[in-house]
Amino acid sequence: MSGKFEIVNMDMKMGSSLKIKGKIADGANGFVINLGQGTDKLNLHFNPRFAESTIVCNSRDGNSWGAEQRDNHMCFSPGSEVKLIVTFENNEFKVKLPDGHQLTFPNRLGHSHLSYLGVQNFLVSSFKLEG
């Protein structure tokens, strides 16, 4: 099971938080959480990579990806249950990791409203949009 999950008409505005809980797929070499306005308009591409022991964040506008932002704070492992909180603020995203560490990533595309959530290699058990 790939653990693919998509929402295409979400209503995430600035100042809101997305709480997402689930299980990282067994044997996965990483997982992905995308937020934006579609598969090719990603304001936040959140991608922990186990083999590299790093978390990559990026943005995508059409066919072009931005510069990767890497953080070597790895607190995920295949098959584990995790909870993440993504807060969407004026010019940035704050991602609170399960152990309390927080990553910040700029809102490069500048959208004030996000309608797309896509997840891969992550089996979502619950998600809640607040704010």
VEXVO-496702 format. One record per atom (N, C-alpha, C, O): x, y, z. Coordinates in pm, whole numbers, padded with zeros to 5 digits, always signed. Layout:
<recs>
XYZ...
</recs>
This chain:
<recs>
+00085-00119+00000+00000+00000+00000+00089+00125+00000+00181+00136+00080+00059+00216-00090+00147+00334-00104+00109+00446-00007+00190+00536+00017-00010+00441+00048-00049+00547+00141-00062+00680+00073-00015+00782+00123-00128+00680-00044-00147+00806-00116-00284+00861-00079-00382+00788-00073-00290+00991-00056-00411+01055-00005-00411+01196-00060-00311+01267-00050-00524+01239-00120-00529+01374-00177-00661+01442-00145-00767+01378-00140-00654+01572-00123-00774+01656-00111-00753+01770-00210-00648+01834-00210-00852+01795-00295-00833+01897-00398-00919+02022-00378-00908+02116-00456-01003+02023-00275-01084+02143-00254-01081+02186-00108-01182+02227-00051-00965+02176-00049-00947+02215+00090-00954+02368+00098-00933+02438-00001-00984+02418+00216-00995+02563+00234-00901+02605+00347-00944+02629+00459-00772+02612+00315-00673+02649+00416-00630+02793+00393-00572+02827+00290-00659+02877+00491-00626+03019+00479-00510+03052+00571-00472+02972+00656-00455+03170+00552-00347+03216+00639-00395+03221+00783-00509+03259+00812-00306+03183+00872-00339+03184+01014-00398+03052+01060-00424+03034+01179-00419+02959+00968-00475+02830+01008-00366+02724+01024-00255+02739+00974-00402+02618+01094-00310+02507+01119-00373+02377+01072-00494+02357+01084-00291+02290+01018-00333+02158+00978-00265+02058+01071-00142+02052+01078-00348+01980+01142-00293+01875+01227-00315+01745+01153-00429+01711+01118-00209+01673+01129-00223+01548+01054-00153+01435+01129-00038+01447+01171-00227+01325+01144-00175+01209+01216-00180+01090+01124-00268+01079+01039-00083+01003+01140-00086+00882+01059+00036+00797+01082+00115+00820+01173+00048+00696+00996+00155+00598+01008+00238+00603+00880+00186+00599+00769+00369+00613+00900+00459+00610+00785+00460+00466+00733+00470+00371+00811+00450+00451+00604+00443+00317+00544+00564+00232+00584+00676+00282+00590+00539+00103+00611+00647+00010+00643+00741+00000+00524+00696-00009+00410+00869+00002+00548+00966-00014+00440+00982+00108+00352+01054+00103+00252+00916+00219+00387+00927+00340+00305+01067+00400+00323+01127+00389+00430+01119+00462+00216+01249+00530+00229+01229+00678+00259+01324+00756+00261+01102+00715+00281+01067+00852+00314+00918+00870+00294+00848+00776+00256+00870+00990+00320+00730+01019+00292+00718+01166+00252+00811+01244+00269+00601+01201+00197+00581+01336+00143+00447+01392+00191+00346+01322+00193+00449+01519+00229+00326+01594+00251+00338+01720+00166+00431+01799+00183+00243+01739+00074+00242+01855-00014+00122+01944+00017+00011+01895+00038+00146+02074+00020+00038+02171+00036+00052+02277-00073+00163+02323-00100-00059+02314-00135-00052+02416-00239-00186+02435-00306-00291+02426-00243-00180+02463-00436-00303+02482-00513-00321+02375-00620-00410+02385-00704-00237+02274-00616-00246+02164-00712-00114+02091-00716-00017+02134-00652-00107+01981-00789+00014+01900-00792+00134+01975-00849+00249+01942-00817+00109+02076-00934+00222+02150-00992+00233+02292-00935+00309+02374-00987+00158+02320-00829+00167+02450-00759+00177+02419-00611+00078+02425-00538+00297+02385-00568+00318+02344-00429+00387+02453-00350+00500+02491-00380+00318+02504-00249+00378+02605-00162+00471+02538-00061+00572+02596-00022+00434+02416-00021+00519+02341+00072+00526+02195+00030+00424+02127+00024+00647+02149+00000+00675+02008-00027+00762+01964+00090+00878+02005+00101+00706+01881+00178+00774+01836+00299+00811+01690+00280+00722+01605+00268+00940+01659+00277+00986+01526+00236+01101+01473+00322+01218+01490+00285+01070+01408+00435+01175+01339+00510+01229+01221+00428+01152+01141+00375+01362+01212+00419+01428+01104+00344+01515+01025+00440+01614+01077+00491+01477+00899+00463+01545+00819+00564+01689+00785+00527+01778+00792+00612+01714+00750+00400+01849+00711+00358+01948+00826+00376+02065+00804+00409+01900+00949+00355+01988+01066+00368+01983+01124+00509+02059+01216+00541+01894+01071+00593+01873+01122+00729+01854+01273+00729+01914+01345+00809+01769+01320+00637+01745+01464+00625+01599+01489+00589+01532+01403+00532+01550+01607+00623+01415+01650+00584+01433+01758+00478+01495+01860+00503+01377+01734+00360+01386+01830+00250+01254+01905+00239+01147+01843+00234+01260+02038+00236+01142+02120+00208+01170+02195+00078+01283+02236+00051+01066+02212-00002+01082+02282-00129+00948+02338-00174+00845+02316-00110+00952+02411-00285+00830+02463-00348+00838+02427-00495+00945+02402-00549+00720+02424-00559+00716+02389-00701+00619+02482-00771+00506+02501-00726+00665+02540-00881+00580+02628-00960+00582+02577-01104+00678+02601-01177+00477+02506-01142+00476+02445-01276+00576+02332-01280+00574+02242-01197+00666+02337-01379+00766+02231-01392+00892+02258-01314+00982+02175-01309+00900+02376-01251+01026+02409-01185+01016+02403-01033+00925+02460-00972+01113+02333-00976+01127+02324-00832+01218+02438-00786+01304+02484-00862+01198+02482-00663+01285+02584-00607+01412+02522-00550+01442+02405-00576+01485+02600-00473+01606+02549-00406+01563+02468-00284+01475+02510-00208+01625+02352-00267+01592+02267-00152+01639+02331-00023+01747+02390-00016+01557+02319+00079+01599+02358+00214+01609+02227+00291+01512+02151+00299+01728+02201+00348+01749+02074+00416+01768+02094+00566+01831+02190+00610+01713+02001+00642+01728+02004+00787+01761+01862+00829+01688+01768+00796+01871+01844+00902+01911+01707+00935+01854+01661+01068+01910+01572+01133+01743+01721+01110+01676+01678+01232+01578+01566+01197+01461+01592+01169+01625+01443+01198+01540+01331+01158+01480+01263+01281+01552+01204+01361+01348+01271+01294+01282+01206+01409+01173+01112+01360+01078+01082+01433+01187+01064+01235+01088+00974+01178+01153+00841+01145+01274+00834+01125+01073+00735+01141+01123+00606+01095+01008+00529+01029+00892+00552+01060+01042+00439+00935+00938+00363+00864+00850+00288+00964+00899+00232+01062+00720+00288+00937+00627+00211+01019+00584+00280+01148+00503+00225+01222+00638+00399+01175+00601+00465+01301+00479+00553+01286+00448+00602+01177+00409+00573+01397+00291+00661+01403+00340+00801+01438+00418+00817+01531+00295+00900+01364+00341+01037+01391+00227+01137+01383+00122+01112+01324+00251+01252+01445+00157+01364+01437+00238+01488+01399+00342+01516+01460+00191+01560+01299+00256+01682+01254+00156+01797+01259+00036+01777+01239+00207+01916+01286+00121+02034+01280+00186+02133+01184+00300+02176+01206+00114+02170+01078+00163+02268+00981+00082+02396+01000-00040+02396+00982+00150+02504+01036+00084+02633+01053+00120+02720+00934+00237+02735+00900+00017+02779+00872+00034+02862+00752+00024+03007+00796-00085+03054+00829+00136+03078+00796+00137+03219+00836+00171+03306+00717+00196+03255+00608+00172+03440+00738+00187+03535+00628+00289+03494+00524+00253+03470+00409+00414+03485+00563+00514+03457+00460+00583+03325+00483+00688+03300+00424+00528+03240+00570+00598+03115+00594+00508+03005+00649+00396+03028+00693+00565+02884+00644+00503+02767+00703+00586+02727+00823+00709+02734+00819+00519+02685+00929+00589+02630+01044+00543+02487+01056+00423+02460+01065+00637+02394+01057+00604+02253+01070+00657+02205+01204+00777+02204+01230+00563+02165+01290+00603+02115+01421+00613+01963+01412+00516+01895+01380+00732+01912+01441+00760+01769+01430+00712+01697+01557+00687+01761+01660+00701+01562+01550+00648+01487+01664+00726+01508+01794+00668+01497+01902+00854+01538+01785+00934+01555+01907+00940+01701+01953+01016+01734+02045+00860+01788+01889+00856+01927+01932+00946+02021+01853+00931+02143+01862+01040+01965+01774+01127+02048+01690+01042+02117+01585+00944+02060+01537+01078+02240+01548+00999+02313+01449+01085+02356+01331+01195+02409+01348+01034+02334+01212+01100+02378+01089+01020+02497+01034+00898+02504+01051+01089+02588+00969+01023+02701+00906+01061+02702+00758+01177+02680+00723+00963+02728+00673+00988+02732+00529+00910+02849+00469+00791+02865+00498+00976+02932+00386+00907+03050+00331+00794+03016+00233+00801+02915+00163+00692+03099+00229+00582+03085+00134+00625+03152+00004+00584+03265-00026+00708+03083-00073+00770+03142-00193+00670+03182-00300+00691+03282-00370+00561+03105-00314+00466+03135-00422+00369+03246-00383+00300+03302-00468+00364+03278-00252+00286+03393-00208+00136+03377-00205+00065+03475-00185+00084+03256-00223-00062+03237-00217-00112+03260-00075-00041+03230+00022-00233+03311-00062-00290+03332+00071-00395+03226+00103-00454+03226+00211-00418+03135+00008-00521+03033+00024-00469+02905-00042-00423+02907-00156-00478+02794+00031-00431+02666-00023-00550+02571-00035-00630+02558+00058-00559+02504-00149-00673+02415-00171-00631+02269-00186-00717+02181-00190-00500+02243-00194-00454+02107-00224-00369+02050-00111-00278+02116-00061-00400+01928-00072-00318+01851+00021-00293+01716-00042-00387+01647-00082-00166+01678-00052-00132+01547-00108-00031+01479-00018+00063+01542+00030-00051+01349+00004+00036+01274+00093+00078+01144+00024-00003+01081-00044+00204+01106+00041+00253+00979-00015+00333+00904+00091+00404+00964+00172+00320+00770+00089+00388+00681+00185+00352+00712+00330+00431+00688+00421+00232+00765+00349+00186+00805+00481+00038+00771+00490-00042+00824+00413+00001+00683+00583-00138+00640+00595-00206+00731+00696-00183+00720+00816-00289+00820+00647-00352+00921+00731-00460+00858+00819-00552+00793+00769-00449+00879+00950-00555+00830+01039-00649+00943+01078-00767+00920+01100-00597+01066+01085-00686+01180+01110-00618+01309+01065-00495+01320+01066-00700+01405+01027-00645+01537+01000-00751+01640+01037-00871+01614+01026-00705+01754+01081-00796+01856+01128-00741+01991+01085-00623+02020+01105-00826+02072+01028-00789+02208+00987-00850+02304+01087-00971+02303+01109-00766+02386+01148-00814+02480+01250-00777+02621+01213-00671+02647+01157-00869+02715+01245-00836+02855+01227-00899+02918+01105-00879+03036+01079
</recs>
